[in-house]
Amino acid sequence: MSLRDTSLSTDENGALAITGIVTANVHLTSANSFTYSATIQIFDADGNLIFTAYGRTTGTRFQ
């Protein structure tokens, strides 16, 4: 499964300040666990890429 989430942030006057985009892939490795990798991009108000970060995690169901 993949997903894309876009978040907008405004300054105190209500003008667009930054945009954040998270693009992620989730893989079920079994009925009780998953892996997740994501790319996080932050853009300024003019659409210029400020930085990119990468994340990875795993999860296991517990009771």
Secondary structure in CASP SS format (residue, H / E / C, confidence):
PFRMAT SS
TARGET T0000
AUTHOR 0000-0000-0000
METHOD secondary structure of the structure
MODEL  1
M C 1.00
S E 1.00
L E 1.00
R E 1.00
D E 1.00
T E 1.00
S E 1.00
L E 1.00
S E 1.00
T E 1.00
D C 1.00
E C 1.00
N C 1.00
G C 1.00
A C 1.00
L E 1.00
A E 1.00
I E 1.00
T E 1.00
G E 1.00
I E 1.00
V E 1.00
T E 1.00
A E 1.00
N E 1.00
V E 1.00
H E 1.00
L E 1.00
T E 1.00
S E 1.00
A C 1.00
N C 1.00
S E 1.00
F E 1.00
T E 1.00
Y E 1.00
S E 1.00
A E 1.00
T E 1.00
I E 1.00
Q E 1.00
I E 1.00
F E 1.00
D E 1.00
A C 1.00
D C 1.00
G C 1.00
N C 1.00
L E 1.00
I E 1.00
F E 1.00
T E 1.00
A E 1.00
Y E 1.00
G E 1.00
R E 1.00
T E 1.00
T E 1.00
G E 1.00
T E 1.00
R C 1.00
F C 1.00
Q C 1.00
END
